[in-house]
């Protein structure tokens, strides 16, 4: 049987207890629903370990806790069938995100990261030389800003900072490009595997040895 990942299938088990608002299926326990990415390399996500069923009313939860173990219940019916066999692989293939979606998610993440990093650096510089509540001054690698004239040493440090900044930007662009190329190659590999599976199925049918189950 194909692994159960559809929330509709889980809802069938508890539909007699009361109205269900939402079902969350996750790979690990959490106090709030885990944020899902359009792309994930975590294979454990495919195997559901934890399920949360949110009911509309509290008495529905009590009904669920009173459910006996001697009654047979089903994960699927005509409205929410469990997909298996070749159809399951086809469905999983159709759910793969396109490259454009992956690139947008990566760009949003990197933009937020660098924005947060820049704010932290700015805040750190503003706090240089400022005593805290206990009167202590935090010593940072930037040193205390005395507000004096620029010396050769400070100019050299300024030029070094600019050069380092340029190198960081170059590395950022490089890693962004590598990230995109890796995702593209992943999609290509999946497509190739899918075509190989279809070819193998056709060959098995031709030899009358195809056994779907």
BELBEL-V497216 format. One record per residue. N is the residue number from 1. RES is the residue in one small letter. PHI is phi in degrees with one decimal (999 if undefined). OMEGA is omega in radians with two decimals (* if undefined). Layout:
n->N res->RES phi->PHI omega->OMEGA
n->N res->RES phi->PHI omega->OMEGA
This chain:
n->1 res->x phi->999 omega->-3.14
n->2 res->x phi->-71.6 omega->-3.11
n->3 res->x phi->-58.8 omega->-3.08
n->4 res->x phi->-84.5 omega->3.11
n->5 res->x phi->-129.0 omega->-3.09
n->6 res->x phi->-86.0 omega->3.11
n->7 res->x phi->-63.4 omega->3.13
n->8 res->x phi->-62.5 omega->3.13
n->9 res->x phi->-64.9 omega->3.12
n->10 res->x phi->-67.2 omega->-3.13
n->11 res->x phi->-63.6 omega->-3.13
n->12 res->x phi->-62.7 omega->-3.12
n->13 res->x phi->-66.9 omega->-3.02
n->14 res->x phi->-117.3 omega->-3.07
n->15 res->x phi->-65.0 omega->3.14
n->16 res->x phi->-82.6 omega->-3.10
n->17 res->x phi->-85.2 omega->-3.10
n->18 res->x phi->157.7 omega->-3.11
n->19 res->x phi->-67.7 omega->-3.12
n->20 res->x phi->-103.6 omega->3.11
n->21 res->x phi->-82.5 omega->-3.07
n->22 res->x phi->-160.0 omega->3.05
n->23 res->x phi->-123.3 omega->3.11
n->24 res->x phi->-114.3 omega->3.07
n->25 res->x phi->-114.1 omega->-3.04
n->26 res->x phi->-135.5 omega->3.13
n->27 res->x phi->-86.4 omega->3.13
n->28 res->x phi->-154.6 omega->-3.13
n->29 res->x phi->-66.7 omega->3.08
n->30 res->x phi->-160.5 omega->3.13
n->31 res->x phi->-78.1 omega->3.08
n->32 res->x phi->-130.2 omega->3.13
n->33 res->x phi->-57.6 omega->3.13
n->34 res->x phi->-72.1 omega->3.10
n->35 res->x phi->-75.2 omega->-3.09
n->36 res->x phi->-98.6 omega->3.07
n->37 res->x phi->-94.8 omega->3.10
n->38 res->x phi->-69.8 omega->3.13
n->39 res->x phi->-136.1 omega->3.14
n->40 res->x phi->-146.0 omega->3.08
n->41 res->x phi->-97.4 omega->-3.12
n->42 res->x phi->-80.8 omega->-3.11
n->43 res->x phi->-68.2 omega->-3.11
n->44 res->x phi->-67.3 omega->3.14
n->45 res->x phi->-64.6 omega->-3.14
n->46 res->x phi->-68.2 omega->3.12
n->47 res->x phi->-104.6 omega->-3.07
n->48 res->x phi->-70.6 omega->3.13
n->49 res->x phi->-109.7 omega->-3.05
n->50 res->x phi->-135.1 omega->3.08
n->51 res->x phi->-130.9 omega->3.10
n->52 res->x phi->-119.4 omega->3.11
n->53 res->x phi->-110.8 omega->-3.11
n->54 res->x phi->-103.1 omega->-3.14
n->55 res->x phi->-94.2 omega->3.10
n->56 res->x phi->-71.7 omega->-3.09
n->57 res->x phi->-123.5 omega->-3.09
n->58 res->x phi->-67.7 omega->-3.11
n->59 res->x phi->-66.1 omega->3.08
n->60 res->x phi->-65.8 omega->3.09
n->61 res->x phi->-64.9 omega->3.10
n->62 res->x phi->-62.3 omega->3.10
n->63 res->x phi->-63.9 omega->3.14
n->64 res->x phi->-66.8 omega->-3.14
n->65 res->x phi->-69.9 omega->-3.13
n->66 res->x phi->-89.8 omega->-3.11
n->67 res->x phi->-62.0 omega->-3.13
n->68 res->x phi->-82.8 omega->-3.12
n->69 res->x phi->-94.9 omega->-3.07
n->70 res->x phi->-92.1 omega->3.14
n->71 res->x phi->-102.0 omega->-3.12
n->72 res->x phi->-80.0 omega->3.09
n->73 res->x phi->-128.9 omega->-3.03
n->74 res->x phi->-119.5 omega->3.10
n->75 res->x phi->-81.8 omega->-3.01
n->76 res->x phi->-138.5 omega->2.98
n->77 res->x phi->-152.3 omega->-3.10
n->78 res->x phi->-65.6 omega->-3.12
n->79 res->x phi->-78.5 omega->-3.13
n->80 res->x phi->-142.1 omega->-3.11
n->81 res->x phi->-75.1 omega->3.04
n->82 res->x phi->-86.5 omega->-3.11
n->83 res->x phi->-84.4 omega->-3.13
n->84 res->x phi->-141.5 omega->3.08
n->85 res->x phi->66.1 omega->-3.10
n->86 res->x phi->-62.5 omega->3.14
n->87 res->x phi->-62.1 omega->3.13
n->88 res->x phi->-65.4 omega->3.12
n->89 res->x phi->-66.8 omega->3.10
n->90 res->x phi->-63.6 omega->3.13
n->91 res->x phi->-65.3 omega->3.11
n->92 res->x phi->-65.4 omega->3.12
n->93 res->x phi->-66.1 omega->-3.13
n->94 res->x phi->-66.9 omega->-3.12
n->95 res->x phi->-85.5 omega->3.11
n->96 res->x phi->-64.8 omega->3.13
n->97 res->x phi->-72.6 omega->3.11
n->98 res->x phi->-79.9 omega->-3.06
n->99 res->x phi->-63.4 omega->-3.13
n->100 res->x phi->-61.1 omega->3.12
n->101 res->x phi->-64.3 omega->3.12
n->102 res->x phi->-63.9 omega->-3.13
n->103 res->x phi->-64.3 omega->3.14
n->104 res->x phi->-63.5 omega->3.14
n->105 res->x phi->-65.0 omega->3.13
n->106 res->x phi->-65.1 omega->-3.13
n->107 res->x phi->-66.6 omega->3.11
n->108 res->x phi->-63.5 omega->-3.14
n->109 res->x phi->-62.3 omega->-3.11
n->110 res->x phi->-66.6 omega->3.11
n->111 res->x phi->-63.0 omega->3.12
n->112 res->x phi->-64.6 omega->-3.14
n->113 res->x phi->-63.8 omega->-3.10
n->114 res->x phi->-68.6 omega->3.08
n->115 res->x phi->-66.6 omega->3.11
n->116 res->x phi->-65.5 omega->3.12
n->117 res->x phi->-64.3 omega->-3.14
n->118 res->x phi->-65.4 omega->3.11
n->119 res->x phi->-65.3 omega->3.11
n->120 res->x phi->-65.5 omega->3.12
n->121 res->x phi->-65.0 omega->3.14
n->122 res->x phi->-64.8 omega->3.13
n->123 res->x phi->-65.3 omega->3.13
n->124 res->x phi->-63.8 omega->3.13
n->125 res->x phi->-68.4 omega->3.14
n->126 res->x phi->-66.3 omega->-3.10
n->127 res->x phi->-87.5 omega->3.13
n->128 res->x phi->-64.3 omega->3.11
n->129 res->x phi->80.1 omega->3.14
n->130 res->x phi->-97.0 omega->-3.14
n->131 res->x phi->-65.9 omega->3.07
n->132 res->x phi->-84.3 omega->-3.07
n->133 res->x phi->-62.7 omega->-3.12
n->134 res->x phi->-94.0 omega->3.09
n->135 res->x phi->90.2 omega->-3.14
n->136 res->x phi->-88.8 omega->3.10
n->137 res->x phi->-108.7 omega->-3.13
n->138 res->x phi->-75.9 omega->3.13
n->139 res->x phi->-94.2 omega->-3.13
n->140 res->x phi->-115.8 omega->-3.12
n->141 res->x phi->-71.3 omega->3.14
n->142 res->x phi->-77.2 omega->-3.12
n->143 res->x phi->83.8 omega->-3.11
n->144 res->x phi->-77.3 omega->3.13
n->145 res->x phi->-86.0 omega->-3.09
n->146 res->x phi->-86.7 omega->3.11
n->147 res->x phi->73.8 omega->-3.12
n->148 res->x phi->-85.9 omega->-3.13
n->149 res->x phi->-72.4 omega->-3.14
n->150 res->x phi->-75.0 omega->3.09
n->151 res->x phi->-106.2 omega->3.11
n->152 res->x phi->-62.0 omega->-3.13
n->153 res->x phi->-66.4 omega->-3.14
n->154 res->x phi->-68.2 omega->3.09
n->155 res->x phi->-65.1 omega->3.13
n->156 res->x phi->-62.6 omega->3.11
n->157 res->x phi->-63.9 omega->3.11
n->158 res->x phi->-64.2 omega->3.11
n->159 res->x phi->-65.3 omega->3.10
n->160 res->x phi->-62.2 omega->-3.14
n->161 res->x phi->-63.9 omega->3.13
n->162 res->x phi->-64.8 omega->3.13
n->163 res->x phi->-63.6 omega->3.12
n->164 res->x phi->-64.0 omega->3.12
n->165 res->x phi->-63.5 omega->3.12
n->166 res->x phi->-64.5 omega->3.12
n->167 res->x phi->-63.1 omega->3.12
n->168 res->x phi->-62.5 omega->3.12
n->169 res->x phi->-65.4 omega->3.11
n->170 res->x phi->-64.6 omega->3.10
n->171 res->x phi->-64.2 omega->3.12
n->172 res->x phi->-60.8 omega->3.12
n->173 res->x phi->-62.5 omega->-3.13
n->174 res->x phi->-64.7 omega->-3.12
n->175 res->x phi->-66.6 omega->3.08
n->176 res->x phi->-63.1 omega->3.11
n->177 res->x phi->-64.2 omega->3.12
n->178 res->x phi->-61.6 omega->3.13
n->179 res->x phi->-61.3 omega->3.14
n->180 res->x phi->-64.3 omega->-3.12
n->181 res->x phi->-64.5 omega->3.12
n->182 res->x phi->-63.5 omega->-3.14
n->183 res->x phi->-66.3 omega->3.10
n->184 res->x phi->-62.3 omega->-3.14
n->185 res->x phi->-64.1 omega->3.11
n->186 res->x phi->-61.8 omega->3.12
n->187 res->x phi->-64.2 omega->3.14
n->188 res->x phi->-62.2 omega->3.13
n->189 res->x phi->-63.3 omega->3.12
n->190 res->x phi->-65.0 omega->3.11
n->191 res->x phi->-63.6 omega->3.13
n->192 res->x phi->-64.1 omega->3.12
n->193 res->x phi->-63.8 omega->3.13
n->194 res->x phi->-63.6 omega->3.11
n->195 res->x phi->-65.0 omega->3.10
n->196 res->x phi->-64.1 omega->3.11
n->197 res->x phi->-64.0 omega->3.12
n->198 res->x phi->-63.5 omega->3.13
n->199 res->x phi->-64.3 omega->3.14
n->200 res->x phi->-64.8 omega->3.11
n->201 res->x phi->-65.3 omega->3.12
n->202 res->x phi->-62.1 omega->3.13
n->203 res->x phi->-65.3 omega->3.12
n->204 res->x phi->-67.0 omega->3.11
n->205 res->x phi->-67.5 omega->-3.14
n->206 res->x phi->-63.6 omega->3.14
n->207 res->x phi->-90.3 omega->3.12
n->208 res->x phi->57.7 omega->3.10
n->209 res->x phi->-117.6 omega->-3.11
n->210 res->x phi->-76.5 omega->3.10
n->211 res->x phi->-126.4 omega->-3.09
n->212 res->x phi->-64.1 omega->-3.11
n->213 res->x phi->-131.0 omega->*
